[in-house]
Amino acid sequence: MGELKLENSEQQDWNRCLVAVAETGDRKLFMAFYDYFAPRLRSWLIKLTGDRDLAEELSQEAFLQAWRRAKTFEPNKAKASTWLFTIARNLFVDHKRRQKVEQKHAEKLAADDIQNVDFGLDEGLVKKAIANLPHQQSQMIYQSYYLGRSHSEIAEATGLPLGTIKSSIRLAFQKLCIELDPS
């Protein structure tokens, strides 16, 4: 399939481009695809999510999947743009599902009133473990479980995105579970 000319992106056949990327693994050709679609995809994702950081993250992941899965692209079933935007939409749907699961988990923890549950751990040991966490994670744990703030309230108070708050708390719990595991 000879080399594609990319000088005029307005007339570029992006389906052929993606097929050629799948066949040859040509990084320069993929970068032309990326350069053309990245601003369009990011703009669309910002409108969809309302969050620039999330839009950037989803955009990068969509292009990574497009690169890895280029061989699955079938130009007779969809245009390259449709295929790429579908990947991004599916990533957003997956993100929303994970968010719901995390929210249910957080609500269950709050309902269990974790502050009053006796886990058989020495309070000093727990405080020391929390102090050993990275600063941001220890602050999230403090605000969430000692001050009783919701994830949204912490995000508002700190100016950090809600996803960052949730990730910090999740990572903190993973580290605390490892450090406080009696076995």
C-alpha positions as CSV (number, residue, x, y, z in Angstrom):
1,M,0.0,0.0,0.0
2,G,2.4,2.9,-0.8
3,E,3.3,5.8,1.4
4,L,0.4,8.2,2.1
5,K,0.9,11.9,1.5
6,L,-0.2,13.9,4.6
7,E,0.4,17.5,3.4
8,N,-3.3,18.3,3.1
9,S,-5.1,16.9,6.1
10,E,-8.5,18.2,4.9
11,Q,-8.4,15.7,2.0
12,Q,-6.6,12.9,3.9
13,D,-8.3,9.6,3.8
14,W,-8.1,8.7,7.5
15,N,-9.5,5.3,7.0
16,R,-6.6,4.4,4.7
17,C,-4.2,6.0,7.2
18,L,-5.5,3.8,10.0
19,V,-5.3,0.7,7.9
20,A,-1.7,1.6,6.9
21,V,-0.9,2.1,10.6
22,A,-2.3,-1.3,11.3
23,E,-0.3,-2.9,8.5
24,T,3.0,-1.2,9.0
25,G,3.1,0.1,12.6
26,D,4.2,3.5,11.1
27,R,4.5,5.8,14.1
28,K,4.8,9.0,11.9
29,L,1.6,8.1,10.2
30,F,-0.1,7.5,13.5
31,M,1.2,10.9,14.7
32,A,-0.4,12.5,11.7
33,F,-3.7,10.8,12.7
34,Y,-3.1,11.9,16.3
35,D,-2.3,15.5,15.3
36,Y,-5.4,15.8,13.3
37,F,-7.9,14.2,15.7
38,A,-6.4,15.1,19.1
39,P,-7.8,18.6,19.4
40,R,-11.2,17.5,18.0
41,L,-11.4,14.6,20.4
42,R,-10.3,16.6,23.4
43,S,-12.8,19.3,22.6
44,W,-15.6,16.8,22.3
45,L,-14.6,15.1,25.6
46,I,-14.5,18.4,27.4
47,K,-18.1,19.0,26.4
48,L,-19.0,15.5,27.3
49,T,-17.3,15.4,30.7
50,G,-17.2,19.0,31.8
51,D,-13.7,18.3,33.1
52,R,-10.5,19.2,31.2
53,D,-8.3,16.9,33.2
54,L,-10.6,13.9,32.7
55,A,-11.0,14.8,29.0
56,E,-7.2,14.9,28.5
57,E,-6.8,11.5,30.4
58,L,-9.6,9.9,28.3
59,S,-8.2,11.3,25.1
60,Q,-4.7,10.0,25.7
61,E,-6.1,6.6,26.6
62,A,-8.3,6.5,23.5
63,F,-5.3,7.2,21.3
64,L,-3.3,4.6,23.1
65,Q,-6.0,2.0,22.5
66,A,-6.3,3.1,18.9
67,W,-2.6,2.5,18.4
68,R,-2.7,-0.9,20.1
69,R,-6.0,-2.0,18.4
70,A,-5.4,-0.5,14.9
71,K,-5.6,-4.0,13.4
72,T,-9.2,-4.3,14.6
73,F,-10.3,-1.3,12.7
74,E,-12.6,-2.2,9.8
75,P,-13.1,0.6,7.4
76,N,-16.1,-1.1,5.8
77,K,-18.0,-0.8,9.1
78,A,-17.0,2.7,10.3
79,K,-15.0,5.7,9.5
80,A,-11.7,6.2,11.4
81,S,-13.2,9.2,13.3
82,T,-16.3,7.2,14.3
83,W,-14.1,4.3,15.5
84,L,-11.8,6.6,17.5
85,F,-14.7,8.6,19.1
86,T,-16.5,5.3,20.0
87,I,-13.3,4.2,21.8
88,A,-13.3,7.5,23.7
89,R,-17.1,7.2,24.5
90,N,-16.6,3.7,25.8
91,L,-13.8,4.8,28.0
92,F,-16.0,7.6,29.4
93,V,-18.8,5.1,30.1
94,D,-16.3,2.8,31.9
95,H,-15.1,5.8,33.9
96,K,-18.7,6.6,35.0
97,R,-19.3,3.0,36.0
98,R,-16.2,2.9,38.1
99,Q,-17.2,6.2,39.7
100,K,-20.6,4.7,40.7
101,V,-18.9,1.7,42.2
102,E,-16.5,3.9,44.2
103,Q,-19.4,6.1,45.3
104,K,-21.3,3.1,46.6
105,H,-18.2,1.8,48.4
106,A,-17.7,5.2,50.0
107,E,-21.3,5.4,51.0
108,K,-21.1,2.0,52.6
109,L,-17.9,3.0,54.5
110,A,-19.7,6.2,55.7
111,A,-22.8,4.2,56.7
112,D,-20.6,1.8,58.7
113,D,-19.2,4.8,60.6
114,I,-15.7,3.7,60.3
115,Q,-14.5,6.0,63.1
116,N,-16.5,4.0,65.7
117,V,-15.6,0.5,64.5
118,D,-13.1,-1.4,66.6
119,F,-10.7,-3.1,64.3
120,G,-8.6,-4.3,67.2
121,L,-5.8,-1.9,66.1
122,D,-3.9,0.3,68.4
123,E,-5.0,3.9,67.8
124,G,-1.3,5.1,68.0
125,L,-0.4,2.5,65.4
126,V,-3.1,3.7,63.0
127,K,-2.1,7.4,63.5
128,K,1.5,6.4,62.8
129,A,0.5,4.6,59.6
130,I,-1.5,7.6,58.5
131,A,1.5,9.9,59.2
132,N,3.7,7.7,57.0
133,L,1.4,8.2,54.0
134,P,2.2,10.9,51.4
135,H,1.0,14.3,52.7
136,Q,-1.9,14.6,50.3
137,Q,-3.2,11.1,51.1
138,S,-2.9,11.6,54.9
139,Q,-4.8,14.9,54.5
140,M,-7.6,13.2,52.5
141,I,-7.9,10.5,55.2
142,Y,-8.0,13.1,57.9
143,Q,-10.6,15.2,56.2
144,S,-12.8,12.2,55.3
145,Y,-12.7,10.2,58.4
146,Y,-11.8,12.5,61.2
147,L,-13.6,15.6,60.0
148,G,-16.4,13.6,58.3
149,R,-16.3,15.5,55.0
150,S,-17.7,14.0,51.9
151,H,-15.5,13.6,48.8
152,S,-17.3,16.5,47.2
153,E,-16.7,18.7,50.3
154,I,-13.0,17.8,50.3
155,A,-12.8,18.6,46.6
156,E,-14.4,22.0,47.2
157,A,-12.2,22.8,50.2
158,T,-9.0,21.8,48.5
159,G,-9.7,22.9,44.9
160,L,-8.7,19.5,43.7
161,P,-10.8,17.5,41.2
162,L,-13.2,15.0,42.7
163,G,-11.5,12.1,40.9
164,T,-8.1,13.1,42.5
165,I,-9.8,13.0,45.9
166,K,-11.2,9.6,45.3
167,S,-8.0,8.3,44.0
168,S,-6.0,9.6,46.9
169,I,-8.3,8.1,49.4
170,R,-8.3,4.7,47.6
171,L,-4.5,4.7,47.4
172,A,-4.2,5.7,51.0
173,F,-6.5,2.8,52.1
174,Q,-4.5,0.3,50.0
175,K,-1.3,1.5,51.7
176,L,-2.9,1.5,55.2
177,C,-4.2,-2.1,54.6
178,I,-0.7,-3.3,53.7
179,E,0.9,-1.5,56.6
180,L,-1.6,-2.5,59.2
181,D,-2.1,-6.1,58.1
182,P,-1.3,-8.2,61.2
183,S,-0.1,-11.2,59.2
